[in-house]
Amino acid sequence: MKPLKTNFTILGLILVFSNLILWNFALSLITLSPQFYFYFVFAGMILVFAGFIIISLSHSLTLAAGAVFLAFGIGRIMAGAYYPPYSFEDPFLSHYVSHFMKVGYLFICIGIPLILASLFNRGKK
């Protein structure tokens, strides 16, 4: 792969995974204002979309999809760890958080094989 395409791929990966920092800030600001939460999550989605486009144009669509699945999975697990695992006041919330984290693990289990497949099958045509 050419160095310029490699640099663009790295830039796209940085953009995709930088949304985790924004989502972490958003989780800490949700008690302050739901509007700040929306702005941070929306900015994270814009970064993910830009990174997805850059990665798919410079490397492959498979790597872009795997990176997005991995970032969303990590983000869901971080959000699930932010809330308590079980609450006697609201058992429905704890069930929802458990489901939220399980979907995050599923996203990670989908993202890692996609990334590995794109990296090992890049030069073969």
C-alpha positions in Angstrom: 0.0 0.0 0.0 1.2 3.5 -0.8 2.4 5.7 2.1 -0.3 8.3 1.4 -3.1 5.7 1.6 -1.6 4.3 4.7 -1.6 7.7 6.3 -5.2 8.3 5.3 -6.2 4.9 6.7 -4.5 5.8 10.0 -6.3 9.2 10.0 -9.6 7.4 9.4 -9.0 5.0 12.3 -8.1 7.9 14.6 -11.4 9.6 13.6 -13.5 6.5 14.2 -12.0 5.7 17.6 -11.9 9.4 18.8 -15.6 9.2 19.2 -15.1 7.1 22.3 -13.6 10.1 24.0 -16.5 12.3 23.0 -19.0 9.6 24.2 -17.2 9.3 27.5 -17.6 13.1 28.0 -21.2 12.8 26.9 -21.9 10.2 29.6 -20.4 12.5 32.2 -22.4 15.5 31.0 -25.8 13.7 30.7 -26.7 14.7 34.3 -25.7 18.3 33.6 -27.7 18.8 30.4 -29.3 16.4 27.9 -28.5 19.0 25.3 -24.8 18.7 25.8 -25.1 14.9 25.6 -26.8 15.2 22.3 -24.1 17.6 20.9 -21.3 15.3 22.0 -22.9 12.2 20.6 -23.8 14.0 17.3 -20.2 15.2 17.0 -19.0 11.6 17.6 -21.3 10.4 14.9 -19.9 12.9 12.4 -16.4 11.8 13.2 -17.4 8.1 12.7 -19.0 8.9 9.4 -16.0 10.9 8.2 -13.6 8.2 9.3 -15.7 5.4 7.7 -15.6 7.3 4.4 -11.8 7.9 4.6 -11.0 4.3 5.5 -13.3 2.8 2.8 -11.8 5.0 0.1 -8.1 4.5 1.2 -8.1 0.9 2.3 -11.2 -1.2 2.1 -14.9 -1.3 3.1 -14.3 -4.3 5.3 -11.8 -2.5 7.5 -14.1 0.5 7.8 -17.0 -1.7 8.8 -14.9 -3.6 11.3 -13.5 -0.5 12.9 -17.0 1.0 13.2 -18.4 -2.2 14.8 -15.4 -2.3 17.2 -15.8 1.4 18.2 -19.6 1.0 18.7 -19.0 -2.1 20.8 -16.4 -0.5 23.0 -18.7 2.6 23.4 -21.7 0.4 24.4 -19.6 -1.5 27.0 -18.3 1.9 28.4 -21.8 3.2 28.6 -23.0 0.0 30.3 -20.2 0.2 32.8 -21.2 3.7 33.7 -24.5 2.6 35.1 -24.8 0.3 38.2 -25.2 -3.4 37.3 -28.4 -3.9 39.4 -30.7 -1.5 41.1 -33.6 -2.5 43.3 -35.3 0.8 42.6 -35.4 0.2 38.8 -34.8 -3.4 37.8 -35.9 -2.6 34.2 -32.9 -0.2 33.8 -30.5 -2.9 35.0 -32.0 -5.4 32.5 -31.6 -2.8 29.8 -28.0 -2.0 30.7 -27.2 -5.7 30.7 -28.7 -6.1 27.2 -26.9 -2.9 26.1 -23.5 -4.4 27.1 -24.3 -7.8 25.5 -24.9 -6.0 22.2 -21.6 -4.3 22.7 -19.8 -7.6 23.1 -21.6 -8.8 19.9 -20.4 -5.8 18.0 -16.8 -6.5 19.1 -17.2 -10.2 18.1 -18.3 -9.0 14.6 -15.7 -6.2 14.3 -12.5 -8.1 15.1 -13.0 -10.8 12.4 -13.8 -8.1 9.9 -10.7 -6.2 10.7 -8.5 -9.4 10.5 -10.1 -10.4 7.3 -9.4 -7.1 5.7 -5.8 -7.1 6.8 -5.0 -10.6 5.7 -6.8 -10.5 2.3 -5.6 -7.0 1.2 -3.0 -8.0 -1.4 -4.7 -11.0 -3.0 -6.7 -10.4 -6.2 
